[in-house]
């Protein structure tokens, strides 16, 4: 598995964990352990996304940051086989 695939899988795992924690926190709003875990995974996801974007390009259109050219859609999308 190359680094691109590793990062995509990490981001997917963090997304799943964050969504699951959001559901839990909807009914357990004062749970400090869940809140801390949510913040931890959120930070780890942000780091993984930053690494992915810096090495392989954007994951989402709103991550476009080139003021001279619209780059979203220029290469294979992250979910396409050619990108992995």
C-alpha positions in Angstrom: 0.0 0.0 0.0 1.5 3.3 -1.0 1.4 6.5 1.1 -1.6 7.9 -0.8 -3.7 4.8 0.0 -2.5 4.9 3.6 -3.6 8.5 4.0 -7.0 7.9 2.4 -7.7 5.0 4.7 -6.6 6.9 7.7 -8.9 9.8 6.8 -11.8 7.4 6.2 -11.2 5.8 9.7 -11.1 9.2 11.3 -14.3 10.2 9.5 -16.1 7.1 10.7 -14.9 7.5 14.3 -15.8 11.2 14.3 -19.3 10.5 13.0 -19.8 7.8 15.5 -18.7 10.1 18.3 -21.0 12.8 17.1 -23.9 10.4 17.4 -22.9 9.4 20.9 -22.4 13.1 21.9 -25.9 13.9 20.7 -27.2 12.0 23.7 -24.2 12.3 26.1 -23.4 16.0 25.8 -21.3 16.2 29.0 -19.1 13.1 28.5 -15.6 14.4 28.8 -14.0 11.2 27.6 -16.0 11.3 24.3 -15.4 15.0 23.9 -11.6 14.5 24.4 -11.6 11.6 21.9 -13.5 13.7 19.4 -11.0 16.5 19.6 -8.1 14.0 19.3 -9.5 12.3 16.2 -10.4 15.7 14.7 -6.8 16.9 15.0 -5.4 13.7 13.7 -7.8 13.8 10.7 -6.8 17.4 10.0 -3.1 16.5 10.0 -3.8 13.5 7.6 -5.8 15.8 5.3 -3.1 18.4 5.3 -0.5 15.8 4.4 -2.6 14.4 1.7 -3.4 17.8 0.2 0.3 18.9 0.3 1.5 15.7 -1.4 -1.4 14.6 -3.7 -3.8 17.5 -4.2 -7.2 18.3 -2.9 -9.8 15.9 -1.5 -12.6 18.4 -1.8 -13.3 21.4 -4.0 -13.2 23.8 -1.1 -9.5 22.9 -0.5 -8.6 24.6 -3.8 -6.0 27.2 -2.9 -4.4 28.2 -6.2 -5.5 31.8 -7.0 -4.3 31.5 -10.6 -6.0 28.3 -11.7 -8.9 26.1 -10.7 -7.3 22.8 -10.0 -10.2 20.8 -8.7 -10.9 18.1 -11.2 -7.5 18.5 -13.0 -6.3 15.0 -12.2 -7.9 11.8 -11.1 -10.2 12.3 -8.1 -9.1 10.6 -4.9 -11.7 7.9 -5.2 -10.8 7.0 -8.8 -8.5 4.0 -9.4 -6.0 6.1 -11.3 -5.3 8.2 -8.2 -4.2 5.1 -6.2 
